[in-house]
Structures are given as C-alpha cells and as structure tokens.
C-alpha cells in the first residue's frame, strides 16, 4: 500500500502488526498525512519490506506470535540505526530493556493508542 504526494520526497513507513484491525487503523489515520505506507502482518515479511524499501520510520507491534519483539527490533536497528522505530505494545513496560540499544525507540501503548496521541508521536518522527 502506498500513499504520498506532491513533489517533495516521500517518507516511507513500514507497519508490522499481526492484527489486521491495527493495520487498517494505521492506514486510516495516516492516509492523508503524507507518508508512503507499507504493511506486513508477520515479522519476516516486515523485515523483508524494511530491507527492500529502507523506510525512515517503522511502526511495529512488540508482541506477535512466534517472535520476540526485541529480537526484531534489534535486527532493524542493526540493519539501519537511522530508522525511527515506534513500538506499540500493551504488554511490555520495562524501560531498562530499551537501554540495550544505542537508539531508544518511541513507544505507544494501546491503552493510550488514540488517534491524537498516535498522530503526535508520528509527527515528531516525520519532522526529522
């Protein structure tokens, strides 16, 4: 899926989440925001998209079946530490775990996952 427009360079965003409702929600919220949106419903497909597209931003669920979210995060950061990774999770809250990485990602908890807060976090990433 892609969106973007104008003559300005498009921001590429990869969204990785095993829940189709979350993928639809992100697409709905961001359709007119400008980024080129690409989605994956499983971690390996998401990693493949990241390697192929080299996005500026990755939005990912930290807890997905069959994958340790921190391992996927580490693979993304090792591939390109310049990618801004935004994590969505309602299950993981140990801030010290982020310190294992040079680049601490932003996090969004589903309990606070409202369109306004989501848009605010994304706008910070888009401004970089």
C-alpha positions as CSV (number, residue, x, y, z in Angstrom):
1,X,0.0,0.0,0.0
2,X,1.4,3.4,-0.8
3,X,0.4,7.0,-0.2
4,X,2.2,10.2,-0.7
5,X,2.1,13.1,-2.9
6,X,3.4,16.3,-4.2
7,X,6.9,16.9,-5.4
8,X,8.6,16.5,-2.0
9,X,10.4,13.3,-1.2
10,X,8.0,10.8,0.3
11,X,8.5,9.4,3.8
12,X,8.4,5.6,3.8
13,X,6.7,4.0,6.7
14,X,6.6,0.2,7.3
15,X,3.9,-1.0,9.7
16,X,4.3,-4.5,11.2
17,X,1.4,-6.0,13.2
18,X,-0.2,-9.4,13.3
19,X,-3.6,-7.8,13.9
20,X,-5.3,-6.7,10.7
21,X,-7.5,-4.2,12.6
22,X,-4.4,-2.4,13.7
23,X,-3.0,-2.3,10.2
24,X,-6.3,-0.9,8.9
25,X,-6.4,1.7,11.8
26,X,-2.9,2.9,11.0
27,X,-3.8,3.2,7.3
28,X,-7.0,5.1,8.1
29,X,-5.2,7.5,10.4
30,X,-2.3,8.2,8.0
31,X,-4.0,8.1,4.6
32,X,-3.8,11.9,4.3
33,X,-0.7,12.5,6.4
34,X,1.7,12.1,3.5
35,X,3.8,9.1,4.2
36,X,4.1,6.2,1.8
37,X,2.6,3.3,3.9
38,X,3.6,-0.3,3.6
39,X,2.2,-3.0,5.8
40,X,3.1,-6.5,6.9
41,X,1.1,-8.9,9.0
42,X,4.1,-11.0,10.1
43,X,7.6,-10.1,11.3
44,X,9.6,-11.7,8.5
45,X,7.5,-10.1,5.8
46,X,8.0,-6.8,7.6
47,X,11.8,-7.3,7.8
48,X,11.8,-8.1,4.1
49,X,10.0,-4.8,3.4
50,X,12.5,-2.9,5.5
51,X,15.4,-4.4,3.6
52,X,13.8,-3.7,0.3
53,X,12.4,-0.2,1.0
54,X,14.8,1.2,3.6
55,X,12.0,3.2,5.3
56,X,12.6,6.2,7.5
57,X,10.0,5.0,10.1
58,X,8.9,1.6,11.3
59,X,5.8,1.2,13.4
60,X,5.7,-2.3,14.9
61,X,3.8,-4.3,17.5
62,X,6.3,-5.6,20.1
63,X,4.3,-8.7,20.9
64,X,3.5,-11.0,18.0
65,X,3.1,-14.8,17.8
66,X,6.3,-16.7,17.2
67,X,8.7,-13.8,17.5
68,X,10.4,-11.9,20.3
69,X,9.8,-8.3,19.6
70,X,13.1,-7.2,21.0
71,X,14.9,-9.5,18.6
72,X,13.1,-8.0,15.6
73,X,13.8,-4.5,17.0
74,X,17.5,-5.4,17.3
75,X,17.6,-6.7,13.6
76,X,16.0,-3.4,12.5
77,X,18.5,-1.3,14.4
78,X,21.4,-3.4,13.3
79,X,20.3,-3.1,9.7
80,X,19.9,0.7,9.8
81,X,20.3,2.6,13.1
82,X,18.9,5.7,11.4
83,X,15.4,4.2,11.1
84,X,13.0,5.7,13.7
85,X,11.2,2.7,15.3
86,X,7.9,3.3,17.0
87,X,6.7,0.4,19.2
88,X,3.1,-0.4,20.0
89,X,2.6,-2.6,23.0
90,X,0.3,-3.1,25.9
91,X,2.4,-5.9,27.5
92,X,5.9,-4.6,27.8
93,X,6.9,-1.8,30.1
94,X,10.5,-2.3,31.3
95,X,12.2,0.8,30.2
96,X,15.6,-0.6,31.0
97,X,15.3,-3.0,28.2
98,X,15.4,-0.1,25.7
99,X,18.9,0.8,27.0
100,X,20.4,-2.3,25.4
101,X,20.2,-0.3,22.1
102,X,22.0,2.8,21.0
103,X,18.9,4.2,19.7
104,X,15.9,4.2,22.1
105,X,12.7,3.9,20.1
106,X,9.5,5.8,20.9
107,X,6.7,3.6,22.4
108,X,2.9,3.8,22.1
109,X,0.8,1.7,24.5
110,X,-2.5,0.5,23.1
111,X,-4.1,1.8,26.3
112,X,-3.1,5.3,25.1
113,X,-3.3,4.4,21.4
114,X,-5.7,7.1,20.4
115,X,-5.6,8.9,17.1
116,X,-4.4,12.2,18.6
117,X,-1.5,10.7,20.6
118,X,-0.5,8.4,17.7
119,X,-0.5,11.4,15.3
120,X,1.6,13.4,17.7
121,X,4.3,10.7,18.0
122,X,4.3,10.2,14.3
123,X,4.6,13.9,13.6
124,X,7.8,14.0,15.8
125,X,9.3,11.3,13.6
126,X,8.2,13.0,10.3
127,X,9.9,16.2,11.3
128,X,13.4,14.6,11.5
